[in-house]
Amino acid sequence: ALNQVVLWDKIMLRGDNPRLFLKDMKSKYFFFDDGNGLKGNRNVTLTLSWNVVPNAGILPLVTGSGHVSVPFPDTYETTKSY
């Protein structure tokens, strides 16, 4: 099973520099773990994907090459503290 969630997004316009230089980013959206599988999980895999909005035609979903696995904490913040 594959679960997906948006943690951060950015709108880039034609002519913008497409390189992202991000470090120590906080989640843009409040994240809820409704199940029991993420808290304390030592192998959560993150991937980067994006949509390219064409002038006309279908809306393709593009996935970047590569991924990173990160451990989730044993406890969560209870409020949005940033």
PDB file of N, CA, C and O in Angstrom:
ATOM      1  N   ALA A   1       0.845  -1.192   0.000  1.00  0.00           N
ATOM      2  CA  ALA A   1       0.000   0.000   0.000  1.00  0.00           C
ATOM      3  C   ALA A   1       0.880   1.241   0.000  1.00  0.00           C
ATOM      4  O   ALA A   1       1.947   1.269   0.613  1.00  0.00           O
ATOM      5  N   LEU A   2       0.419   2.242  -0.686  1.00  0.00           N
ATOM      6  CA  LEU A   2       1.148   3.498  -0.784  1.00  0.00           C
ATOM      7  C   LEU A   2       0.270   4.607  -0.238  1.00  0.00           C
ATOM      8  O   LEU A   2      -0.857   4.794  -0.696  1.00  0.00           O
ATOM      9  N   ASN A   3       0.776   5.339   0.732  1.00  0.00           N
ATOM     10  CA  ASN A   3       0.076   6.496   1.275  1.00  0.00           C
ATOM     11  C   ASN A   3       0.836   7.743   0.865  1.00  0.00           C
ATOM     12  O   ASN A   3       2.065   7.771   0.917  1.00  0.00           O
ATOM     13  N   GLN A   4       0.112   8.770   0.458  1.00  0.00           N
ATOM     14  CA  GLN A   4       0.754  10.004   0.018  1.00  0.00           C
ATOM     15  C   GLN A   4       0.151  11.190   0.749  1.00  0.00           C
ATOM     16  O   GLN A   4      -1.041  11.202   1.057  1.00  0.00           O
ATOM     17  N   VAL A   5       0.979  12.188   1.025  1.00  0.00           N
ATOM     18  CA  VAL A   5       0.538  13.409   1.681  1.00  0.00           C
ATOM     19  C   VAL A   5       1.410  14.555   1.186  1.00  0.00           C
ATOM     20  O   VAL A   5       2.596  14.363   0.918  1.00  0.00           O
ATOM     21  N   VAL A   6       0.832  15.736   1.065  1.00  0.00           N
ATOM     22  CA  VAL A   6       1.592  16.927   0.680  1.00  0.00           C
ATOM     23  C   VAL A   6       2.055  17.614   1.959  1.00  0.00           C
ATOM     24  O   VAL A   6       1.234  18.019   2.783  1.00  0.00           O
ATOM     25  N   LEU A   7       3.371  17.746   2.126  1.00  0.00           N
ATOM     26  CA  LEU A   7       3.925  18.426   3.290  1.00  0.00           C
ATOM     27  C   LEU A   7       4.375  19.845   2.965  1.00  0.00           C
ATOM     28  O   LEU A   7       4.488  20.681   3.862  1.00  0.00           O
ATOM     29  N   TRP A   8       4.629  20.119   1.701  1.00  0.00           N
ATOM     30  CA  TRP A   8       5.151  21.419   1.288  1.00  0.00           C
ATOM     31  C   TRP A   8       4.879  21.586  -0.191  1.00  0.00           C
ATOM     32  O   TRP A   8       4.887  20.611  -0.943  1.00  0.00           O
ATOM     33  N   ASP A   9       4.639  22.814  -0.610  1.00  0.00           N
ATOM     34  CA  ASP A   9       4.489  23.066  -2.035  1.00  0.00           C
ATOM     35  C   ASP A   9       4.999  24.457  -2.383  1.00  0.00           C
ATOM     36  O   ASP A   9       5.187  25.301  -1.507  1.00  0.00           O
ATOM     37  N   LYS A  10       5.218  24.679  -3.655  1.00  0.00           N
ATOM     38  CA  LYS A  10       5.685  25.972  -4.152  1.00  0.00           C
ATOM     39  C   LYS A  10       5.229  26.103  -5.594  1.00  0.00           C
ATOM     40  O   LYS A  10       5.364  25.172  -6.388  1.00  0.00           O
ATOM     41  N   ILE A  11       4.687  27.271  -5.925  1.00  0.00           N
ATOM     42  CA  ILE A  11       4.308  27.552  -7.304  1.00  0.00           C
ATOM     43  C   ILE A  11       5.479  28.258  -7.969  1.00  0.00           C
ATOM     44  O   ILE A  11       5.962  29.284  -7.490  1.00  0.00           O
ATOM     45  N   MET A  12       5.922  27.693  -9.074  1.00  0.00           N
ATOM     46  CA  MET A  12       7.020  28.292  -9.837  1.00  0.00           C
ATOM     47  C   MET A  12       6.488  28.665 -11.210  1.00  0.00           C
ATOM     48  O   MET A  12       5.808  27.872 -11.862  1.00  0.00           O
ATOM     49  N   LEU A  13       6.797  29.856 -11.632  1.00  0.00           N
ATOM     50  CA  LEU A  13       6.337  30.338 -12.925  1.00  0.00           C
ATOM     51  C   LEU A  13       7.415  30.157 -13.975  1.00  0.00           C
ATOM     52  O   LEU A  13       8.598  30.034 -13.658  1.00  0.00           O
ATOM     53  N   ARG A  14       6.993  30.144 -15.225  1.00  0.00           N
ATOM     54  CA  ARG A  14       7.941  30.053 -16.332  1.00  0.00           C
ATOM     55  C   ARG A  14       8.956  31.190 -16.191  1.00  0.00           C
ATOM     56  O   ARG A  14       8.574  32.341 -15.984  1.00  0.00           O
ATOM     57  N   GLY A  15      10.234  30.869 -16.303  1.00  0.00           N
ATOM     58  CA  GLY A  15      11.291  31.861 -16.144  1.00  0.00           C
ATOM     59  C   GLY A  15      11.900  31.875 -14.753  1.00  0.00           C
ATOM     60  O   GLY A  15      12.988  32.421 -14.570  1.00  0.00           O
ATOM     61  N   ASP A  16      11.216  31.277 -13.748  1.00  0.00           N
ATOM     62  CA  ASP A  16      11.794  31.181 -12.405  1.00  0.00           C
ATOM     63  C   ASP A  16      12.953  30.195 -12.412  1.00  0.00           C
ATOM     64  O   ASP A  16      12.986  29.278 -13.232  1.00  0.00           O
ATOM     65  N   ASN A  17      13.901  30.381 -11.501  1.00  0.00           N
ATOM     66  CA  ASN A  17      15.000  29.429 -11.335  1.00  0.00           C
ATOM     67  C   ASN A  17      14.413  28.128 -10.786  1.00  0.00           C
ATOM     68  O   ASN A  17      13.840  28.136  -9.696  1.00  0.00           O
ATOM     69  N   PRO A  18      14.539  27.010 -11.509  1.00  0.00           N
ATOM     70  CA  PRO A  18      13.907  25.760 -11.070  1.00  0.00           C
ATOM     71  C   PRO A  18      14.668  25.030  -9.966  1.00  0.00           C
ATOM     72  O   PRO A  18      14.203  23.990  -9.500  1.00  0.00           O
ATOM     73  N   ARG A  19      15.799  25.529  -9.541  1.00  0.00           N
ATOM     74  CA  ARG A  19      16.565  24.847  -8.491  1.00  0.00           C
ATOM     75  C   ARG A  19      16.033  25.242  -7.120  1.00  0.00           C
ATOM     76  O   ARG A  19      15.804  26.420  -6.844  1.00  0.00           O
ATOM     77  N   LEU A  20      15.842  24.255  -6.278  1.00  0.00           N
ATOM     78  CA  LEU A  20      15.372  24.487  -4.922  1.00  0.00           C
ATOM     79  C   LEU A  20      16.527  24.275  -3.965  1.00  0.00           C
ATOM     80  O   LEU A  20      17.151  23.214  -3.973  1.00  0.00           O
ATOM     81  N   PHE A  21      16.818  25.253  -3.154  1.00  0.00           N
ATOM     82  CA  PHE A  21      17.854  25.150  -2.140  1.00  0.00           C
ATOM     83  C   PHE A  21      17.160  25.232  -0.786  1.00  0.00           C
ATOM     84  O   PHE A  21      16.930  26.320  -0.258  1.00  0.00           O
ATOM     85  N   LEU A  22      16.830  24.075  -0.235  1.00  0.00           N
ATOM     86  CA  LEU A  22      16.050  24.004   0.995  1.00  0.00           C
ATOM     87  C   LEU A  22      16.852  23.294   2.070  1.00  0.00           C
ATOM     88  O   LEU A  22      17.494  22.277   1.811  1.00  0.00           O
ATOM     89  N   LYS A  23      16.809  23.836   3.273  1.00  0.00           N
ATOM     90  CA  LYS A  23      17.498  23.205   4.387  1.00  0.00           C
ATOM     91  C   LYS A  23      16.690  23.466   5.657  1.00  0.00           C
ATOM     92  O   LYS A  23      16.230  24.583   5.889  1.00  0.00           O
ATOM     93  N   ASP A  24      16.525  22.441   6.465  1.00  0.00           N
ATOM     94  CA  ASP A  24      15.797  22.545   7.732  1.00  0.00           C
ATOM     95  C   ASP A  24      14.403  23.139   7.540  1.00  0.00           C
ATOM     96  O   ASP A  24      13.985  24.023   8.288  1.00  0.00           O
ATOM     97  N   MET A  25      13.696  22.646   6.533  1.00  0.00           N
ATOM     98  CA  MET A  25      12.350  23.143   6.238  1.00  0.00           C
ATOM     99  C   MET A  25      11.342  22.572   7.228  1.00  0.00           C
ATOM    100  O   MET A  25      11.431  21.411   7.629  1.00  0.00           O
ATOM    101  N   LYS A  26      10.396  23.397   7.610  1.00  0.00           N
ATOM    102  CA  LYS A  26       9.257  22.943   8.397  1.00  0.00           C
ATOM    103  C   LYS A  26       8.134  22.577   7.430  1.00  0.00           C
ATOM    104  O   LYS A  26       8.093  23.068   6.302  1.00  0.00           O
ATOM    105  N   SER A  27       7.248  21.735   7.868  1.00  0.00           N
ATOM    106  CA  SER A  27       6.104  21.358   7.046  1.00  0.00           C
ATOM    107  C   SER A  27       5.210  22.572   6.834  1.00  0.00           C
ATOM    108  O   SER A  27       4.932  23.311   7.778  1.00  0.00           O
ATOM    109  N   LYS A  28       4.759  22.781   5.607  1.00  0.00           N
ATOM    110  CA  LYS A  28       3.866  23.901   5.304  1.00  0.00           C
ATOM    111  C   LYS A  28       2.452  23.617   5.802  1.00  0.00           C
ATOM    112  O   LYS A  28       1.721  24.541   6.156  1.00  0.00           O
ATOM    113  N   TYR A  29       2.073  22.369   5.830  1.00  0.00           N
ATOM    114  CA  TYR A  29       0.730  21.965   6.228  1.00  0.00           C
ATOM    115  C   TYR A  29       0.806  21.126   7.496  1.00  0.00           C
ATOM    116  O   TYR A  29       1.743  20.350   7.680  1.00  0.00           O
ATOM    117  N   PHE A  30      -0.188  21.286   8.372  1.00  0.00           N
ATOM    118  CA  PHE A  30      -0.234  20.492   9.589  1.00  0.00           C
ATOM    119  C   PHE A  30      -0.409  19.028   9.206  1.00  0.00           C
ATOM    120  O   PHE A  30      -1.248  18.705   8.365  1.00  0.00           O
ATOM    121  N   PHE A  31       0.355  18.160   9.800  1.00  0.00           N
ATOM    122  CA  PHE A  31       0.389  16.747   9.436  1.00  0.00           C
ATOM    123  C   PHE A  31      -0.285  15.921  10.524  1.00  0.00           C
ATOM    124  O   PHE A  31       0.071  16.029  11.697  1.00  0.00           O
ATOM    125  N   PHE A  32      -1.256  15.096  10.141  1.00  0.00           N
ATOM    126  CA  PHE A  32      -1.953  14.220  11.073  1.00  0.00           C
ATOM    127  C   PHE A  32      -1.597  12.775  10.763  1.00  0.00           C
ATOM    128  O   PHE A  32      -1.646  12.355   9.607  1.00  0.00           O
ATOM    129  N   ASP A  33      -1.245  12.020  11.777  1.00  0.00           N
ATOM    130  CA  ASP A  33      -1.022  10.582  11.650  1.00  0.00           C
ATOM    131  C   ASP A  33      -2.267   9.900  12.207  1.00  0.00           C
ATOM    132  O   ASP A  33      -2.366   9.663  13.411  1.00  0.00           O
ATOM    133  N   ASP A  34      -3.215   9.584  11.326  1.00  0.00           N
ATOM    134  CA  ASP A  34      -4.480   8.999  11.761  1.00  0.00           C
ATOM    135  C   ASP A  34      -4.372   7.518  12.112  1.00  0.00           C
ATOM    136  O   ASP A  34      -5.279   6.957  12.727  1.00  0.00           O
ATOM    137  N   GLY A  35      -3.282   6.894  11.730  1.00  0.00           N
ATOM    138  CA  GLY A  35      -3.126   5.471  11.997  1.00  0.00           C
ATOM    139  C   GLY A  35      -2.096   5.220  13.078  1.00  0.00           C
ATOM    140  O   GLY A  35      -1.793   6.099  13.885  1.00  0.00           O
ATOM    141  N   ASN A  36      -1.569   4.026  13.081  1.00  0.00           N
ATOM    142  CA  ASN A  36      -0.576   3.637  14.081  1.00  0.00           C
ATOM    143  C   ASN A  36       0.780   3.337  13.466  1.00  0.00           C
ATOM    144  O   ASN A  36       1.683   2.891  14.174  1.00  0.00           O
ATOM    145  N   GLY A  37       0.951   3.569  12.161  1.00  0.00           N
ATOM    146  CA  GLY A  37       2.156   3.093  11.504  1.00  0.00           C
ATOM    147  C   GLY A  37       3.301   4.068  11.362  1.00  0.00           C
ATOM    148  O   GLY A  37       4.392   3.665  10.958  1.00  0.00           O
ATOM    149  N   LEU A  38       3.096   5.354  11.682  1.00  0.00           N
ATOM    150  CA  LEU A  38       4.176   6.307  11.447  1.00  0.00           C
ATOM    151  C   LEU A  38       4.956   6.676  12.704  1.00  0.00           C
ATOM    152  O   LEU A  38       6.182   6.778  12.658  1.00  0.00           O
ATOM    153  N   LYS A  39       4.274   6.873  13.810  1.00  0.00           N
ATOM    154  CA  LYS A  39       4.966   7.274  15.035  1.00  0.00           C
ATOM    155  C   LYS A  39       5.990   6.213  15.432  1.00  0.00           C
ATOM    156  O   LYS A  39       5.647   5.048  15.630  1.00  0.00           O
ATOM    157  N   GLY A  40       7.247   6.630  15.544  1.00  0.00           N
ATOM    158  CA  GLY A  40       8.312   5.710  15.909  1.00  0.00           C
ATOM    159  C   GLY A  40       8.803   4.838  14.771  1.00  0.00           C
ATOM    160  O   GLY A  40       9.713   4.032  14.966  1.00  0.00           O
ATOM    161  N   ASN A  41       8.225   4.978  13.587  1.00  0.00           N
ATOM    162  CA  ASN A  41       8.660   4.190  12.428  1.00  0.00           C
ATOM    163  C   ASN A  41      10.035   4.681  11.990  1.00  0.00           C
ATOM    164  O   ASN A  41      10.221   5.877  11.768  1.00  0.00           O
ATOM    165  N   ARG A  42      10.978   3.791  11.867  1.00  0.00           N
ATOM    166  CA  ARG A  42      12.357   4.159  11.541  1.00  0.00           C
ATOM    167  C   ARG A  42      12.626   4.200  10.043  1.00  0.00           C
ATOM    168  O   ARG A  42      13.749   4.496   9.634  1.00  0.00           O
ATOM    169  N   ASN A  43      11.620   3.910   9.211  1.00  0.00           N
ATOM    170  CA  ASN A  43      11.853   3.856   7.768  1.00  0.00           C
ATOM    171  C   ASN A  43      10.672   4.463   7.010  1.00  0.00           C
ATOM    172  O   ASN A  43       9.879   3.742   6.405  1.00  0.00           O
ATOM    173  N   VAL A  44      10.562   5.786   7.047  1.00  0.00           N
ATOM    174  CA  VAL A  44       9.546   6.506   6.276  1.00  0.00           C
ATOM    175  C   VAL A  44      10.251   7.096   5.060  1.00  0.00           C
ATOM    176  O   VAL A  44      11.226   7.834   5.205  1.00  0.00           O
ATOM    177  N   THR A  45       9.767   6.779   3.869  1.00  0.00           N
ATOM    178  CA  THR A  45      10.435   7.196   2.636  1.00  0.00           C
ATOM    179  C   THR A  45       9.764   8.429   2.055  1.00  0.00           C
ATOM    180  O   THR A  45       8.548   8.458   1.869  1.00  0.00           O
ATOM    181  N   LEU A  46      10.569   9.451   1.768  1.00  0.00           N
ATOM    182  CA  LEU A  46      10.083  10.684   1.162  1.00  0.00           C
ATOM    183  C   LEU A  46      10.547  10.755  -0.284  1.00  0.00           C
ATOM    184  O   LEU A  46      11.697  10.440  -0.592  1.00  0.00           O
ATOM    185  N   THR A  47       9.649  11.169  -1.166  1.00  0.00           N
ATOM    186  CA  THR A  47       9.998  11.387  -2.573  1.00  0.00           C
ATOM    187  C   THR A  47       9.513  12.773  -2.978  1.00  0.00           C
ATOM    188  O   THR A  47       8.656  13.360  -2.318  1.00  0.00           O
ATOM    189  N   LEU A  48      10.061  13.279  -4.050  1.00  0.00           N
ATOM    190  CA  LEU A  48       9.675  14.582  -4.583  1.00  0.00           C
ATOM    191  C   LEU A  48       8.927  14.374  -5.885  1.00  0.00           C
ATOM    192  O   LEU A  48       9.408  13.680  -6.781  1.00  0.00           O
ATOM    193  N   SER A  49       7.755  14.971  -5.990  1.00  0.00           N
ATOM    194  CA  SER A  49       7.010  14.912  -7.251  1.00  0.00           C
ATOM    195  C   SER A  49       6.389  16.273  -7.498  1.00  0.00           C
ATOM    196  O   SER A  49       6.230  17.076  -6.579  1.00  0.00           O
ATOM    197  N   TRP A  50       6.041  16.521  -8.753  1.00  0.00           N
ATOM    198  CA  TRP A  50       5.484  17.820  -9.104  1.00  0.00           C
ATOM    199  C   TRP A  50       4.586  17.709 -10.314  1.00  0.00           C
ATOM    200  O   TRP A  50       4.672  16.759 -11.093  1.00  0.00           O
ATOM    201  N   ASN A  51       3.724  18.697 -10.456  1.00  0.00           N
ATOM    202  CA  ASN A  51       2.869  18.818 -11.632  1.00  0.00           C
ATOM    203  C   ASN A  51       3.425  19.907 -12.529  1.00  0.00           C
ATOM    204  O   ASN A  51       3.914  20.930 -12.051  1.00  0.00           O
ATOM    205  N   VAL A  52       3.347  19.682 -13.815  1.00  0.00           N
ATOM    206  CA  VAL A  52       3.676  20.701 -14.805  1.00  0.00           C
ATOM    207  C   VAL A  52       2.360  21.101 -15.450  1.00  0.00           C
ATOM    208  O   VAL A  52       1.698  20.278 -16.082  1.00  0.00           O
ATOM    209  N   VAL A  53       1.981  22.358 -15.292  1.00  0.00           N
ATOM    210  CA  VAL A  53       0.710  22.822 -15.840  1.00  0.00           C
ATOM    211  C   VAL A  53       0.957  23.316 -17.261  1.00  0.00           C
ATOM    212  O   VAL A  53       1.597  24.349 -17.459  1.00  0.00           O
ATOM    213  N   PRO A  54       0.452  22.584 -18.246  1.00  0.00           N
ATOM    214  CA  PRO A  54       0.679  22.979 -19.638  1.00  0.00           C
ATOM    215  C   PRO A  54      -0.309  24.069 -20.074  1.00  0.00           C
ATOM    216  O   PRO A  54      -1.315  24.312 -19.408  1.00  0.00           O
ATOM    217  N   ASN A  55      -0.009  24.708 -21.183  1.00  0.00           N
ATOM    218  CA  ASN A  55      -0.960  25.673 -21.753  1.00  0.00           C
ATOM    219  C   ASN A  55      -2.236  24.973 -22.185  1.00  0.00           C
ATOM    220  O   ASN A  55      -3.321  25.548 -22.097  1.00  0.00           O
ATOM    221  N   ALA A  56      -2.118  23.741 -22.650  1.00  0.00           N
ATOM    222  CA  ALA A  56      -3.273  22.938 -23.053  1.00  0.00           C
ATOM    223  C   ALA A  56      -2.889  21.469 -22.921  1.00  0.00           C
ATOM    224  O   ALA A  56      -1.710  21.126 -23.004  1.00  0.00           O
ATOM    225  N   GLY A  57      -3.864  20.613 -22.718  1.00  0.00           N
ATOM    226  CA  GLY A  57      -3.596  19.179 -22.657  1.00  0.00           C
ATOM    227  C   GLY A  57      -3.686  18.632 -21.245  1.00  0.00           C
ATOM    228  O   GLY A  57      -4.223  19.272 -20.341  1.00  0.00           O
ATOM    229  N   ILE A  58      -3.144  17.426 -21.076  1.00  0.00           N
ATOM    230  CA  ILE A  58      -3.242  16.732 -19.793  1.00  0.00           C
ATOM    231  C   ILE A  58      -2.272  17.326 -18.773  1.00  0.00           C
ATOM    232  O   ILE A  58      -1.291  17.974 -19.136  1.00  0.00           O
ATOM    233  N   LEU A  59      -2.560  17.096 -17.499  1.00  0.00           N
ATOM    234  CA  LEU A  59      -1.733  17.557 -16.389  1.00  0.00           C
ATOM    235  C   LEU A  59      -0.843  16.395 -15.945  1.00  0.00           C
ATOM    236  O   LEU A  59      -1.313  15.511 -15.228  1.00  0.00           O
ATOM    237  N   PRO A  60       0.428  16.375 -16.351  1.00  0.00           N
ATOM    238  CA  PRO A  60       1.283  15.244 -15.989  1.00  0.00           C
ATOM    239  C   PRO A  60       1.818  15.371 -14.564  1.00  0.00           C
ATOM    240  O   PRO A  60       2.098  16.476 -14.099  1.00  0.00           O
ATOM    241  N   LEU A  61       1.961  14.240 -13.874  1.00  0.00           N
ATOM    242  CA  LEU A  61       2.619  14.178 -12.572  1.00  0.00           C
ATOM    243  C   LEU A  61       4.012  13.623 -12.809  1.00  0.00           C
ATOM    244  O   LEU A  61       4.164  12.519 -13.332  1.00  0.00           O
ATOM    245  N   VAL A  62       5.022  14.379 -12.429  1.00  0.00           N
ATOM    246  CA  VAL A  62       6.411  13.984 -12.649  1.00  0.00           C
ATOM    247  C   VAL A  62       7.017  13.633 -11.300  1.00  0.00           C
ATOM    248  O   VAL A  62       6.841  14.375 -10.334  1.00  0.00           O
ATOM    249  N   THR A  63       7.723  12.520 -11.218  1.00  0.00           N
ATOM    250  CA  THR A  63       8.397  12.114  -9.994  1.00  0.00           C
ATOM    251  C   THR A  63       9.892  12.223 -10.195  1.00  0.00           C
ATOM    252  O   THR A  63      10.428  11.762 -11.203  1.00  0.00           O
ATOM    253  N   GLY A  64      10.563  12.833  -9.236  1.00  0.00           N
ATOM    254  CA  GLY A  64      12.009  12.972  -9.316  1.00  0.00           C
ATOM    255  C   GLY A  64      12.691  11.636  -9.115  1.00  0.00           C
ATOM    256  O   GLY A  64      12.089  10.692  -8.603  1.00  0.00           O
ATOM    257  N   SER A  65      13.937  11.560  -9.516  1.00  0.00           N
ATOM    258  CA  SER A  65      14.694  10.327  -9.304  1.00  0.00           C
ATOM    259  C   SER A  65      15.319  10.386  -7.916  1.00  0.00           C
ATOM    260  O   SER A  65      15.843  11.420  -7.501  1.00  0.00           O
ATOM    261  N   GLY A  66      15.258   9.287  -7.217  1.00  0.00           N
ATOM    262  CA  GLY A  66      15.826   9.216  -5.880  1.00  0.00           C
ATOM    263  C   GLY A  66      14.773   9.400  -4.802  1.00  0.00           C
ATOM    264  O   GLY A  66      13.633   9.775  -5.077  1.00  0.00           O
ATOM    265  N   HIS A  67      15.174   9.131  -3.587  1.00  0.00           N
ATOM    266  CA  HIS A  67      14.304   9.249  -2.426  1.00  0.00           C
ATOM    267  C   HIS A  67      15.185   9.282  -1.184  1.00  0.00           C
ATOM    268  O   HIS A  67      16.390   9.046  -1.264  1.00  0.00           O
ATOM    269  N   VAL A  68      14.589   9.570  -0.057  1.00  0.00           N
ATOM    270  CA  VAL A  68      15.323   9.552   1.206  1.00  0.00           C
ATOM    271  C   VAL A  68      14.429   8.890   2.255  1.00  0.00           C
ATOM    272  O   VAL A  68      13.224   9.135   2.302  1.00  0.00           O
ATOM    273  N   SER A  69      15.028   8.061   3.083  1.00  0.00           N
ATOM    274  CA  SER A  69      14.299   7.427   4.178  1.00  0.00           C
ATOM    275  C   SER A  69      14.694   8.105   5.481  1.00  0.00           C
ATOM    276  O   SER A  69      15.877   8.308   5.755  1.00  0.00           O
ATOM    277  N   VAL A  70      13.696   8.451   6.277  1.00  0.00           N
ATOM    278  CA  VAL A  70      13.943   9.155   7.534  1.00  0.00           C
ATOM    279  C   VAL A  70      13.182   8.464   8.660  1.00  0.00           C
ATOM    280  O   VAL A  70      12.131   7.868   8.422  1.00  0.00           O
ATOM    281  N   PRO A  71      13.699   8.538   9.873  1.00  0.00           N
ATOM    282  CA  PRO A  71      12.955   8.005  11.013  1.00  0.00           C
ATOM    283  C   PRO A  71      11.934   9.029  11.500  1.00  0.00           C
ATOM    284  O   PRO A  71      12.215  10.228  11.503  1.00  0.00           O
ATOM    285  N   PHE A  72      10.764   8.575  11.907  1.00  0.00           N
ATOM    286  CA  PHE A  72       9.772   9.459  12.506  1.00  0.00           C
ATOM    287  C   PHE A  72       9.971   9.444  14.016  1.00  0.00           C
ATOM    288  O   PHE A  72      10.417   8.438  14.569  1.00  0.00           O
ATOM    289  N   PRO A  73       9.647  10.541  14.688  1.00  0.00           N
ATOM    290  CA  PRO A  73       9.857  10.611  16.139  1.00  0.00           C
ATOM    291  C   PRO A  73       8.886   9.716  16.901  1.00  0.00           C
ATOM    292  O   PRO A  73       7.857   9.290  16.376  1.00  0.00           O
ATOM    293  N   ASP A  74       9.241   9.445  18.145  1.00  0.00           N
ATOM    294  CA  ASP A  74       8.380   8.642  19.008  1.00  0.00           C
ATOM    295  C   ASP A  74       7.201   9.448  19.555  1.00  0.00           C
ATOM    296  O   ASP A  74       6.187   8.877  19.956  1.00  0.00           O
ATOM    297  N   THR A  75       7.336  10.782  19.571  1.00  0.00           N
ATOM    298  CA  THR A  75       6.252  11.669  19.996  1.00  0.00           C
ATOM    299  C   THR A  75       6.114  12.787  18.971  1.00  0.00           C
ATOM    300  O   THR A  75       7.060  13.095  18.246  1.00  0.00           O
ATOM    301  N   TYR A  76       4.952  13.380  18.918  1.00  0.00           N
ATOM    302  CA  TYR A  76       4.675  14.465  17.978  1.00  0.00           C
ATOM    303  C   TYR A  76       4.417  15.767  18.723  1.00  0.00           C
ATOM    304  O   TYR A  76       4.045  15.760  19.896  1.00  0.00           O
ATOM    305  N   GLU A  77       4.618  16.879  18.032  1.00  0.00           N
ATOM    306  CA  GLU A  77       4.168  18.163  18.551  1.00  0.00           C
ATOM    307  C   GLU A  77       2.649  18.152  18.530  1.00  0.00           C
ATOM    308  O   GLU A  77       2.041  17.555  17.640  1.00  0.00           O
ATOM    309  N   THR A  78       2.038  18.804  19.500  1.00  0.00           N
ATOM    310  CA  THR A  78       0.578  18.786  19.563  1.00  0.00           C
ATOM    311  C   THR A  78      -0.055  20.031  18.959  1.00  0.00           C
ATOM    312  O   THR A  78      -1.260  20.041  18.710  1.00  0.00           O
ATOM    313  N   THR A  79       0.725  21.082  18.715  1.00  0.00           N
ATOM    314  CA  THR A  79       0.220  22.292  18.072  1.00  0.00           C
ATOM    315  C   THR A  79       1.218  22.744  17.029  1.00  0.00           C
ATOM    316  O   THR A  79       2.383  22.347  17.050  1.00  0.00           O
ATOM    317  N   LYS A  80       0.755  23.570  16.127  1.00  0.00           N
ATOM    318  CA  LYS A  80       1.654  24.120  15.109  1.00  0.00           C
ATOM    319  C   LYS A  80       2.495  25.198  15.780  1.00  0.00           C
ATOM    320  O   LYS A  80       1.986  26.276  16.087  1.00  0.00           O
ATOM    321  N   SER A  81       3.763  24.923  16.008  1.00  0.00           N
ATOM    322  CA  SER A  81       4.614  25.807  16.809  1.00  0.00           C
ATOM    323  C   SER A  81       5.513  26.692  15.959  1.00  0.00           C
ATOM    324  O   SER A  81       6.496  27.227  16.471  1.00  0.00           O
ATOM    325  N   TYR A  82       5.211  26.859  14.697  1.00  0.00           N
ATOM    326  CA  TYR A  82       6.022  27.718  13.841  1.00  0.00           C
ATOM    327  C   TYR A  82       5.142  28.490  12.905  1.00  0.00           C
ATOM    328  O   TYR A  82       5.638  29.275  12.097  1.00  0.00           O
TER     329      TYR A  82
END
